[in-house]
Amino acid sequence: MTPRTGRAAGAGKAANGGTRRSELLGIAAQLFATRGYSQTTVRDIADEAGILSGSLYHHFASKEDMLREILREFMDDLLAAFTGIAAQEGTPREQFDALVHTAFATIHERPFAVALYQNESAVVGSLADFEFVGKTSAKIEKLWLGVLQSGRDSGDFRDDLEISLAYRFIRDTVWTSVRWYHPRGKLRHDVVAQQYLTMLYGGLLAG
């Protein structure tokens, strides 16, 4: 087998470095979410990764940089997913269903990033260069409000619906479920999402 040289070898190193970087961010997200950002040290992350603390600084300048990268990637991906749904053809109800299913799928696939965002909002608000979190959250809120408003205008949703209030109820009940939802539990995220929509649309009363 011919050894890789030049550009090919460099590309291989870059790919390996990117993979290791992603692994470290995954470990950091889990520790930040389960122990708390303030309670987690660089040494904790390094110990969990099986490396020396100094080695972590080859990839990241600080613990804060890791938090910033985790949240930026998470928020950007979430905004992109919701933007794509809002741009699709279909009724407002179909779009809303897709938003809810995507939210629960995100909780299933990225529970630590979701929990970190939910639990550390006060910390994030006190840090410099984290303005993107609030700005991206506002864009996401605008998308959801737009779908709800379209549903009210089209007659899919009640005409007496207070859009902003409805959004806050929906947002909080969906995202805080990360605190009890188990990715390997009995009910998968798509079943949970459908149960949520059934209760939201039909309520608890029979008939």
C-alpha positions as CSV (number, residue, x, y, z in Angstrom):
1,M,0.0,0.0,0.0
2,T,1.4,3.4,-0.9
3,P,1.7,5.7,2.1
4,R,-0.3,9.0,1.9
5,T,1.9,12.0,1.4
6,G,1.5,15.8,0.9
7,R,-2.1,17.0,0.6
8,A,-3.7,13.6,1.2
9,A,-1.8,13.1,4.5
10,G,-2.7,16.7,5.6
11,A,-6.4,16.1,4.8
12,G,-6.3,12.9,6.9
13,K,-4.8,14.7,9.8
14,A,-7.4,17.5,9.5
15,A,-10.2,14.9,9.4
16,N,-8.9,13.1,12.5
17,G,-8.5,16.4,14.3
18,G,-12.0,17.4,13.4
19,T,-13.3,14.0,14.7
20,R,-11.4,14.4,18.0
21,R,-12.7,18.0,18.3
22,S,-16.3,16.8,17.9
23,E,-15.7,14.0,20.5
24,L,-14.4,16.5,23.0
25,L,-17.4,18.8,22.4
26,G,-19.7,15.9,22.9
27,I,-18.1,15.1,26.3
28,A,-18.2,18.8,27.3
29,A,-21.9,19.1,26.4
30,Q,-22.7,16.0,28.5
31,L,-20.8,17.3,31.5
32,F,-22.1,20.8,31.2
33,A,-25.7,19.5,31.0
34,T,-25.4,17.0,33.8
35,R,-23.1,18.7,36.3
36,G,-23.6,22.3,35.3
37,Y,-21.3,24.6,33.3
38,S,-19.9,26.4,36.4
39,Q,-19.3,23.2,38.2
40,T,-17.5,21.5,35.3
41,T,-13.7,22.2,35.0
42,V,-11.4,21.8,32.1
43,R,-9.8,19.0,34.1
44,D,-13.1,17.2,34.4
45,I,-13.5,17.3,30.6
46,A,-9.9,16.1,30.0
47,D,-10.3,13.3,32.5
48,E,-13.5,12.1,30.9
49,A,-11.7,12.2,27.5
50,G,-8.7,10.3,28.9
51,I,-6.2,13.1,28.1
52,L,-4.2,15.7,30.1
53,S,-5.7,19.1,30.8
54,G,-3.0,20.7,28.7
55,S,-3.9,18.6,25.7
56,L,-7.4,20.1,25.7
57,Y,-5.9,23.5,24.9
58,H,-4.6,22.2,21.6
59,H,-8.2,22.2,20.5
60,F,-9.9,24.9,22.5
61,A,-8.7,28.1,24.1
62,S,-11.0,27.8,27.1
63,K,-14.0,26.1,28.6
64,E,-16.0,29.1,27.5
65,D,-15.0,28.6,23.9
66,M,-16.3,25.0,24.1
67,L,-19.6,26.2,25.4
68,R,-19.8,28.8,22.7
69,E,-19.1,26.3,19.9
70,I,-21.6,23.8,21.3
71,L,-24.4,26.3,21.5
72,R,-23.6,28.0,18.1
73,E,-23.7,24.7,16.3
74,F,-26.9,23.6,18.1
75,M,-28.7,26.9,17.5
76,D,-27.6,27.2,13.9
77,D,-28.8,23.6,13.1
78,L,-32.1,24.1,14.9
79,L,-32.8,27.4,13.0
80,A,-31.9,25.8,9.7
81,A,-34.3,22.9,10.3
82,F,-37.2,25.1,11.4
83,T,-36.5,27.5,8.5
84,G,-36.7,24.6,6.0
85,I,-40.1,23.5,7.5
86,A,-41.6,27.0,7.4
87,A,-40.5,27.3,3.7
88,Q,-42.2,24.0,2.7
89,E,-45.5,23.9,0.9
90,G,-48.4,22.6,3.0
91,T,-51.0,23.8,5.4
92,P,-50.1,25.6,8.5
93,R,-51.2,22.6,10.5
94,E,-48.8,20.4,8.5
95,Q,-46.0,22.8,9.1
96,F,-46.8,23.0,12.8
97,D,-46.8,19.2,13.1
98,A,-43.4,19.1,11.5
99,L,-42.0,21.8,13.8
100,V,-43.2,19.8,16.8
101,H,-41.9,16.5,15.5
102,T,-38.5,18.1,14.7
103,A,-38.3,19.5,18.2
104,F,-38.9,16.2,19.8
105,A,-36.4,14.5,17.4
106,T,-33.8,17.1,18.4
107,I,-34.4,16.2,22.1
108,H,-33.9,12.6,21.2
109,E,-30.8,13.1,19.1
110,R,-29.1,15.9,21.0
111,P,-30.4,15.7,24.6
112,F,-27.3,17.2,26.2
113,A,-27.2,20.3,23.9
114,V,-30.9,20.9,24.6
115,A,-30.5,20.4,28.3
116,L,-27.5,22.7,28.3
117,Y,-29.5,25.4,26.5
118,Q,-32.4,25.0,28.9
119,N,-30.4,24.9,32.1
120,E,-27.7,27.4,31.6
121,S,-29.6,30.4,30.1
122,A,-28.7,32.6,33.1
123,V,-25.0,31.7,32.7
124,V,-25.0,32.3,29.0
125,G,-26.7,35.7,29.4
126,S,-23.8,36.8,31.6
127,L,-21.0,35.9,29.1
128,A,-19.5,38.0,26.4
129,D,-19.9,37.1,22.7
130,F,-23.0,35.0,23.3
131,E,-25.4,37.5,21.8
132,F,-26.0,35.0,19.0
133,V,-28.0,32.8,21.4
134,G,-30.7,35.5,22.0
135,K,-30.7,36.5,18.3
136,T,-31.1,33.0,17.0
137,S,-33.8,32.3,19.6
138,A,-35.7,35.3,18.4
139,K,-35.5,34.1,14.8
140,I,-36.8,30.7,15.9
141,E,-39.7,32.3,17.8
142,K,-40.6,34.4,14.8
143,L,-40.9,31.3,12.6
144,W,-43.1,29.5,15.1
145,L,-45.3,32.6,15.6
146,G,-45.6,32.9,11.8
147,V,-46.9,29.3,11.4
148,L,-49.4,29.8,14.3
149,Q,-50.6,33.1,12.8
150,S,-51.0,31.5,9.4
151,G,-53.0,28.7,11.0
152,R,-55.3,31.2,12.7
153,D,-55.7,33.2,9.5
154,S,-56.5,30.0,7.4
155,G,-58.9,28.6,9.9
156,D,-56.8,25.7,10.8
157,F,-56.5,27.0,14.4
158,R,-59.0,28.9,16.5
159,D,-59.5,32.5,15.6
160,D,-59.5,33.6,19.3
161,L,-56.0,32.1,19.8
162,E,-53.6,34.4,21.6
163,I,-50.5,33.6,19.4
164,S,-47.8,34.8,21.7
165,L,-49.2,33.1,24.8
166,A,-49.8,29.8,22.8
167,Y,-46.3,29.9,21.6
168,R,-44.9,30.3,25.2
169,F,-47.0,27.4,26.4
170,I,-45.9,25.2,23.5
171,R,-42.2,26.2,23.7
172,D,-41.9,25.5,27.4
173,T,-43.9,22.2,27.4
174,V,-41.9,20.8,24.5
175,W,-38.4,21.7,25.4
176,T,-38.5,21.0,29.1
177,S,-39.5,17.5,28.3
178,V,-35.7,16.9,27.9
179,R,-35.7,16.6,31.7
180,W,-37.7,13.4,31.7
181,Y,-37.5,12.0,28.1
182,H,-35.2,9.0,27.8
183,P,-33.7,8.3,24.3
184,R,-33.7,4.6,25.1
185,G,-37.0,4.5,26.8
186,K,-40.2,2.7,25.9
187,L,-41.7,5.5,23.8
188,R,-39.8,6.9,20.9
189,H,-39.7,10.6,20.2
190,D,-42.1,10.3,17.2
191,V,-44.7,8.6,19.5
192,V,-44.2,11.3,22.2
193,A,-44.6,14.0,19.6
194,Q,-47.8,12.5,18.2
195,Q,-49.2,12.1,21.7
196,Y,-48.4,15.7,22.4
197,L,-50.1,16.9,19.3
198,T,-53.2,14.7,20.1
199,M,-53.5,16.3,23.5
200,L,-52.8,19.8,22.1
201,Y,-55.5,19.5,19.4
202,G,-58.1,17.4,21.2
203,G,-57.5,18.1,24.9
204,L,-58.1,15.5,27.6
205,L,-61.9,15.4,27.6
206,A,-63.6,12.5,25.7
207,G,-66.2,13.2,23.1
